[in-house]
Amino acid sequence: MSWALPGLPYTAEWKSMTSNRFGIGLLLRICLILVNLLLLAAAWLKADLLFTYILLILILAVQIGELLHYTNHTNRELKKFLDAIRHEDYSVNFSGHKLGKSFRDLNEGFKDIIERLKKARVSHQGQTELLKMVMESVRVGILVIEENGTVSLMNQAACQMLNCPQFHNWDMFRKKKSAFASQLGDLDFEGRKLIHLDDREFYLDLEHIRLVGERYYLISFSDLKNEIEQKEIEAWHKLIRILAHEVMNSVTPISSLSETVQHMLTNSAGEPITTEEFTIERIHDIREAMGTIVRRSRGMLNFVEEYRKLTKLPAPNFEVFGVKELLDEVTALMKPQAEKAGVSLSAEVAQSKLALKADRKMVEQVLINLISNAIYSLEEQADGQIALRSSVTEEHTLIYVQDNGRGIPENILPSIFIPFFSTRKNGSGIGLTLSKNIMKLHKGNITVQSQEGKGTTFQLTFTN
């Protein structure tokens, strides 16, 4: 049996509405308002029911207000949701599960979004804390300044190097650390510069970063002295390892052979052998062992002598001489060795009158070392070529030694100037180190560029 209210035919839409609690609640409230309106109309026709008429009007007003409150449930829940996001209050709860499936789905959507925002906030806070820990652990001073003058980040290394507390206002920082801030100026440059502060030198980098429409100034700086000391410690560690390696290579066979000779000179009872026990074979073995000990001992003496040369270079005897003359003489000196190895050696000077003020013998030694290394790198290469060139700038005179050999492997390149490091089978490992020290005595520098399979270029830089 079907039924329907007057004027509302029974349809599939009606059935769907009756299955929705919110729809049923809304329908009941409308029906009650309609009944109240009918009673109000009936009371209007009878003058003696004035009190009933007024009461019905009040009830009607309450019903309409309650209906509005009931229908505004979604708006209230939405406002609660937006307020929770605005104030980052993720503990809020949502009701409405008694109003039907649509409201229940809506509330579940609200809860899902709130939960995702909560997880995102926790993840963001974790990443922020991790970033702060990283910033505090590095030995580089870091400052991040916002465009409005807020110092959003100042790590512990910056505080220690500048000997100041953390600042949150750039203007206040500039007042307290005027010497440092004056060298930064208006933060209108980018890149690296060397600054001086309280008898200390700092490498400073400034970058302009634009993020979400806002500009930030990222300042990083490090104490140059500490960096140099750290590099020196690393260099000493490498040197000690190489020295230990060379010493052990010589001492180990000497010790072993000495024990062997001692064993040859004693019998099974541990007493010295008699003259009758000196056989020709035993004498030959002792002679061979002693010869090896002598060779290794001489090798140790040569090693020590090379080290002495490396550490006790004489002061340069400066004189003025022509670069073309120098290169021609070195070429003539090394050409027989190059031709013997099947290598072409040439010299080219752009300016024939180019002169250099230096210790001529020392510079010759550097060029001889570089050419010897180049000849070695060109062994077993049919078209081996070595070229000596020169050029000049306003501040420097440059001499190049270039070859088309097999090049230096990238993993070895940083180690070639370390004392006693050598890739040559019989190399002493001090040629390049000696060359670098000679260039330092001349207030100059030696650098290298190399690519495997294409060759190597050494550059000698002399200050004019």
Stockholm file with secondary structure:
# STOCKHOLM 1.0

chainA/1-464         MSWALPGLPYTAEWKSMTSNRFGIGLLLRICLILVNLLLLAAAWLKADLLFTYILLILILAVQIGELLHYTNHTNRELKKFLDAIRHEDYSVNFSGHKLGKSFRDLNEGFKDIIERLKKARVSHQGQTELLKMVMESVRVGILVIEENGTVSLMNQAACQMLNCPQFHNWDMFRKKKSAFASQLGDLDFEGRKLIHLDDREFYLDLEHIRLVGERYYLISFSDLKNEIEQKEIEAWHKLIRILAHEVMNSVTPISSLSETVQHMLTNSAGEPITTEEFTIERIHDIREAMGTIVRRSRGMLNFVEEYRKLTKLPAPNFEVFGVKELLDEVTALMKPQAEKAGVSLSAEVAQSKLALKADRKMVEQVLINLISNAIYSLEEQADGQIALRSSVTEEHTLIYVQDNGRGIPENILPSIFIPFFSTRKNGSGIGLTLSKNIMKLHKGNITVQSQEGKGTTFQLTFTN
#=GR chainA/1-464 SS CCCCCTTCCCCHHHHHHHTSHHHHHHHHHHHHHHHHHHHHHHHHTCGGGHHHHHHHHHHHHHHHHHHHHHHTHHHHHHHHHHHHHHTTCTTCCCCCGGGCHHHHHHHHHHHHHHHHHHHHHHHHHHHHHHHHHHHHHSSSEEEEEETTSBEEEECHHHHHHHTCCCCSBHHHHHHHTHHHHHHHTTSCCCEEEEEEETTEEEEEEEEEEEETTEEEEEEEEEEHHHHHHHHHHHHHHHHHHHHHHHHHHHHHHHHHHHHHHHHHTBCTTSSBCCGGGCCHHHHHHHHHHHHHHHHHHHHHHHHHHHHHHHHCCCCCCCEEEEHHHHHHHHHHHHHHHHHHTTCEEEEEESCTTCEEEECHHHHHHHHHHHHHHHHHHTTTCTTCEEEEEEEECSSEEEEEEEECSSCCCTTTGGGTTSTTCCCSTTCCSCHHHHHHHHHHHTTCEEEEEEETTTEEEEEEEEEC
#=GC SS_cons         CCCCCTTCCCCHHHHHHHTSHHHHHHHHHHHHHHHHHHHHHHHHTCGGGHHHHHHHHHHHHHHHHHHHHHHTHHHHHHHHHHHHHHTTCTTCCCCCGGGCHHHHHHHHHHHHHHHHHHHHHHHHHHHHHHHHHHHHHSSSEEEEEETTSBEEEECHHHHHHHTCCCCSBHHHHHHHTHHHHHHHTTSCCCEEEEEEETTEEEEEEEEEEEETTEEEEEEEEEEHHHHHHHHHHHHHHHHHHHHHHHHHHHHHHHHHHHHHHHHHTBCTTSSBCCGGGCCHHHHHHHHHHHHHHHHHHHHHHHHHHHHHHHHCCCCCCCEEEEHHHHHHHHHHHHHHHHHHTTCEEEEEESCTTCEEEECHHHHHHHHHHHHHHHHHHTTTCTTCEEEEEEEECSSEEEEEEEECSSCCCTTTGGGTTSTTCCCSTTCCSCHHHHHHHHHHHTTCEEEEEEETTTEEEEEEEEEC
//
